[in-house]
Amino acid sequence: SETPSQKKKKKEKKRNKTTFAPTHSLFQVLLKDMEKGHSLLKSAREKGERAVKYLEEGEAERLRKEIHDHMEQLKELTSTVRKEHMTLEKGLHLAKEFSDKCKALTQWIAEYQEILHVPEEPKMELYEKKAQLSKYKVVCLLIDRCMQRSHRDQMGGR
C-alpha cells in the first residue's frame, strides 16, 4: 500500500510524462520516417548508379547530380532533425527541472503559510496579558507605597 505522498508523486510523474509525451512521440515518428527515407534514398542511389551505365553521358551526369543533390539534402535534413532532437531533449529536461523546482517551491510556500498564519486569538491574548501586566504594575506601585509608609511610620515612631 502506498502512502498519500507516494501516490501524489506517482500521479505528478505520470502527468509530467503525458504533458511532454505528444511532442516527444511525434518526434520519434519523425526520426523513424527519416530513417526510412534514408534507406529509400540509399536504395534509389544504388539503383541510379547501376542505371547510369545504360544512359547517355548527358543523362547520366544529370542523374548523378540529382542523386548527389538529394544525398546532400538528406544530410542537411538529418543534421537539422538531430539538432532539433537535442533541443527538444534539452527543453524537456529543463521543463522537468523547472516543474520539480516549482513543486518544491509551492510545497515550501504552503508549509510556511501554515506556520505564518496567525489567528485573531493570539492578539486578544496579547491584549489580555498587557492588561494583566498593567494591573500588576499598579499593584506593585501600591505595595511599594504601602511599604514606604510603613517604613516611614516605623522610623518616625522610634
C-alpha positions in Angstrom: 0.0 0.0 0.0 1.3 3.5 -0.9 1.3 6.5 1.3 -0.6 9.6 0.1 2.7 11.4 -0.7 3.9 8.4 -2.8 0.6 8.4 -4.7 0.8 12.1 -5.3 4.4 11.8 -6.6 3.4 8.9 -8.8 0.5 11.0 -10.2 2.7 14.0 -10.8 5.3 11.9 -12.6 2.6 10.4 -14.8 1.2 13.9 -15.5 4.6 15.2 -16.5 5.1 12.3 -18.9 1.7 12.8 -20.5 2.4 16.6 -20.8 5.5 16.1 -22.9 4.6 12.8 -24.5 2.8 14.1 -27.6 5.7 16.2 -28.7 8.2 13.5 -27.9 6.3 10.7 -29.6 5.7 12.9 -32.7 9.4 13.5 -32.8 10.1 9.7 -32.5 7.8 9.2 -35.5 9.7 11.8 -37.4 13.0 10.1 -36.6 11.6 6.8 -37.9 10.4 8.4 -41.0 13.8 10.0 -41.5 15.5 6.6 -41.2 13.0 5.1 -43.7 13.6 7.9 -46.1 17.4 7.5 -45.7 17.0 3.8 -46.5 14.8 4.5 -49.6 17.2 7.2 -50.9 20.2 4.9 -50.4 18.3 2.2 -52.4 17.4 4.7 -55.1 21.0 5.9 -55.2 22.3 2.3 -55.7 19.7 1.7 -58.5 20.6 5.1 -60.1 24.3 4.2 -60.1 23.5 1.0 -61.8 21.2 2.7 -64.3 23.9 5.3 -65.2 25.8 2.6 -67.1 22.9 2.4 -69.6 22.3 6.1 -70.0 23.9 8.6 -72.4 26.6 10.8 -70.9 24.4 13.9 -70.5 21.6 12.0 -68.9 24.0 10.0 -66.7 25.6 13.2 -65.5 22.2 14.8 -64.8 21.2 11.6 -62.8 24.4 11.7 -60.8 23.9 15.4 -60.0 20.3 14.7 -59.0 21.4 11.8 -56.7 24.2 13.9 -55.2 21.7 16.8 -54.6 19.2 14.5 -52.9 22.0 13.0 -50.7 23.2 16.5 -49.7 19.6 17.5 -48.9 19.2 14.3 -46.8 22.4 15.2 -44.9 21.1 18.7 -44.2 17.7 17.3 -43.1 19.3 14.7 -40.9 21.6 17.3 -39.3 18.6 19.6 -38.7 16.5 16.8 -37.2 19.3 15.8 -34.9 19.8 19.4 -33.7 16.1 19.7 -33.2 16.1 16.4 -31.3 18.8 17.6 -29.0 17.0 20.9 -28.5 13.8 19.1 -27.7 15.6 16.8 -25.2 17.2 19.7 -23.5 13.9 21.5 -23.4 12.2 18.5 -21.9 14.9 18.2 -19.3 14.7 22.0 -18.4 10.9 21.8 -18.3 11.0 18.9 -15.9 13.7 20.6 -13.8 11.5 23.7 -13.7 8.4 21.7 -12.8 10.3 20.0 -10.0 11.5 23.3 -8.6 8.0 24.8 -8.9 6.6 21.9 -6.9 9.2 22.2 -4.2 8.7 26.0 -4.0 4.9 25.5 -3.9 5.3 23.0 -1.1 7.6 25.3 0.8 5.2 28.3 0.4 2.3 26.1 1.6 4.2 25.0 4.7 5.3 28.5 5.6 1.8 29.9 5.0 0.6 27.4 7.7 3.4 28.5 10.0 2.9 32.2 9.5 -0.9 32.0 9.6 -1.8 33.8 12.9 -5.4 33.6 14.0 -7.0 36.5 15.8 -7.0 34.8 19.2 -3.3 35.4 20.0 -3.9 39.2 19.5 -6.7 39.1 22.1 -4.4 37.0 24.4 -1.7 39.7 23.9 -4.2 42.5 25.0 -5.2 40.4 28.0 -1.6 39.9 29.0 -0.9 43.6 28.6 -4.0 44.4 30.8 -2.8 41.9 33.4 0.7 43.4 33.3 -0.7 46.9 33.8 -2.8 45.6 36.8 0.4 44.0 38.2 2.3 47.3 37.9 -0.4 49.2 39.7 -0.5 46.6 42.5 3.3 46.7 42.7 3.2 50.5 43.0 0.5 50.3 45.7 2.6 47.7 47.6 5.7 49.9 47.2 3.9 53.0 48.6 2.5 51.0 51.5 5.9 49.6 52.2 7.4 53.1 52.1 4.7 54.4 54.5 5.2 51.5 56.8 8.9 52.1 56.8 8.4 55.8 57.5 6.0 55.1 60.3 8.4 52.7 61.9 11.3 55.2 61.6 9.2 58.1 62.7 7.7 56.2 65.6 11.0 55.3 67.2 
